Amino acid sequence: MLPIETIIKAIEYILLAYFTFSSLYILVYAIAGHFYKKNRSLPTKKQGKMAVFIPAYKEDVVIVEVAKSALEQNYEQENFEVIVIADSLKTTTLEQLKILPIILIEVSFEQSTKAKALNKAMEELSDSYDYAIILDADNIMEVDFLKKMNQAFQKGYRVVQGHRKAKNQNTSFAILDAASEEINNHIFRKGHRTLGLSSGLIGSGMGFEYSLFKHLMKSVHAVGGFDKELEFKIAQDKIAIEYLQDAVVFDEKIQKASDFSNQRRRWLSTQLIYLKKYFLKGFEELLFHRNVTFFDKVLQMIIPPRILLLGASFLIAFIHILLVFWFQIPLEGTSLGWVINLIIVVLAFFFALPKSFYNTKTLEALITLPTAFFRMGLLLFQLKGANKKFIHTPHGEVKTQNP
């Protein structure tokens, strides 16, 4: 039987290898993101007909203004329609929506999900659309968003992810959430496109060839993370997902610690589900079909969320540094490995975080980073049942104080 010290040492080496791989992965794409080239906006006279879907589950606070805003696009009115999918909205909200020149589809489910709402809406609509645009109920498109998406579609892209960025940065958690979004945009969208791989999807601010989207969604039954299910299906079909940095959709960021926990619990559960589902499939696609993009999607499910990666790397490296100073021993072996890993992580975040976040507000928000890390750590033990029921994150409840 192996001594306990040997077992502990083996576990530490495995953890160090896992964290180092994850850190190097995000560093490579963080650097690559700086070589991303924006798509040239080539004028096109052809405007495809677009269906702008806005699923709204209990979003009475924001949905009316969002629907009004969606109508104000720099795009021919006859070539796009705003479709609000109303799930569990109040009667007064429905009355306000009915006044607007939109298509209102009311749905009701025993267990509501975004996938169900979208599938139900497409069942009721005709197939006269060329493209489908998916928004969240709090999303605000810049006036040229549809125009820029159309230009990408006319170039031949069948799936396009727009640039989703923060609408609000009014609390520390909102700032951290906004920074996290931009880091992910840099790594999983700009960085991946630079190296010839598909952009990641975000769940909103994204567009699809309508017939393709309808076909794919028929087999999507995810409670949460339907965009991840779509990513794997699209990757398996070897369809490239384009990213448009200059096609902007503003998204409301979470403002409270409780909302952070609910949102990240859903995301962690989704990541674990798709890792289990596609882990072996990823190697099959790589070895037998040379599908690097599909395999890369599996790798994204393997690496930990960025907050956990940064927090755990810092904590473990800090403990090793303390032990080195306490016992007056050389910085070598696993201790040196953890310090190098931390340096790699910090460099990755440095390269991926936009310059606009290097300010005093972000510095103040970093005070809540240990709280976010601690909450993420606790959520690892609270994932059971997280993806069996839709976890709703409320919008429009503006808080001005820091959490």
Residue, then its C-alpha position, 0 to 999 in steps of 0.5 A: m500500500l502506498p504511503i499517504e505522503t506519496i498519494i498526496k504528492a501524486i494528487e498535487y502533481i495531477l492538480l498542478a498539471y490540470f491547472t497549468f494546462s488550463s492556464l496555458y490554454i487561456l494564455v494562448y488565446a488571450i495573446a491570439g486575441h490581440f491579432y484579431k482582425k475585424n471584418r471589413s464592412l462591405p456594403t451590400k444592397k441585399q437585406g435578408k429578412m430577419a426574425v428577432f426573437i426575444p424570449a421573456y420569462k417574468e421580465d415585466v420590468v424591462i421587456v416593454e422598453v426592450a421591445k420598443s428599442a428593438l424596433e429602432q434599427n437602421y434596417e428596412q422595416e419590412n425586412f425584420e420583425v420583432i417577436v416577443i415570446a411572453d412566458s408568465l408576463k402580467t396582463t398589464t405588460l401584455e396589454q402594453l406589448k400588444i400596442l407595439p408593432i411586434i409579433l407577440i406569442e404567448v406561451s405557457f409551460e409546466q417547466s419553462t425553458k428558453a429552448k421550449a419558448l423558441n421552438k414553440a414560437m417557430e412552430e407558430l411562425s411561417d418559414s418566410y425568414d432568412y435569419a434568426i436573431i436571438l436576444d435576452a429580454d434585457n438586451i439593447m441592440e445598437v442601431d446598426f446591429l442587424k445591418k452588420m449581422n446581415q453583412a456577415f450573413q451575405k458573406g456566407y456565414r451561417v452562424v454569427q455571434g455579436h459582441r455582447k457587452a455590459k449595459n451597467q457597471n453600477t455595483s462591484f459585482a456588475i463590474l466584475d461580471a462586465a470584466s468577465e464577459e469581456i475577458n471571455n469575448h477576448i479569449f473564446r471569440k476573438g482569440h479563437r477566430t484568430l486561430g481559425l476556430s469557431s467563436g463561442l456562443i453566449g446565448s444572446g446577441m447571436g444570429f443564425e440562418y433561419s432554416l438551420f436554427k429551426h432544424l437544430m433547435k428541434s433536438v435541443h431540450a436543455v433546461g439551461g445552457f441551450d447555447k452550449e448544446l447548439e455549439f456542439k451540434i454546429a461544431q459536429d456539422k463543421i459549420a464555422i461560427e463567426y464573431l463580430q466585435d463591432a456588432v454590439v448588444f448591451d446586456e444587463k450585468i448581475q448586481k447582487a451576490s445572490d444573483f451571482s450565485n444563482q447564475r454561476r450555479r447554472w453555468l457550472s452545472t451546464q459545464l459539467i453536464y456537457l463535459k460528461k455528455y461529449f468528453l469521449k465524443g470529442f476524442e472521436e471527432l478529433l481522431f476519426h473526423r479531424n474535427v479540431t473545433f469540436f475537440d476544442k469545445v470539449l477542452q473548454m468544458i474541462i478547464p475551470p471557470r476563470i474566477l475559480l482558476l484565478g482564485a485557486s491558483f493564487l491561494i495554492a501559490f500563496i500557501h506554497i510561498l508561505l511554507v517556503f519562507w516559514f521553513q526556509i527551503p528553496l523555491e523548487g518542485t511543486s512550489l515553483g510550479w504553482v508560482i509559475n502557474l499563477i504567473i501564467v494566469v495573471l498574464a492571461f488575464f492581463f492580456a485578455l482584459p480590455k484597457s477600459f477596465y484599468n481604472t479605480k472602479t475596477l480596482e475597488a471592485l476587486i475587493t469583492l473578488p475573494t467573495a466571488f471566488f468563495r461563492m464559486g467554490l461553495l457552488l461546486f457542492q451545490l450543483k445537484g438539481a441545478n439543471k433540472k429547473f430553470i433558474h431565473t435571473p431577474h433584470g431591471e432591479v437597479k441597485t446603486q450600492n456595492p454589494 
